């Protein structure tokens, strides 16, 4: 089974993952719903953090198109495929 994870400390709330995902793996939620998150300073040096963060709502539906991995500003998405191979987001 494919698993999808978002590191919330790195998530900028850019909405790119949600916007490019053809199977609706992600949704955006207000940052307060994630508790006391300390934003990653290395990401903050490059991008502005927004009022929402991405949440995985249907990771098992992931079809491994990897669109989210290329569009994620904060490089905060990790996908583990059926064979256990780890795919990490790398912003284009």
Secondary structure, DSSP 8 states (H G I E B T S, - for coil): --EEEE-TTT-----HHHHH-TT--EEEEEGGGG-S----HHHHTTS---SEEEEES-GGG-----HHHHH-TT--EEEE-TT--EEE----
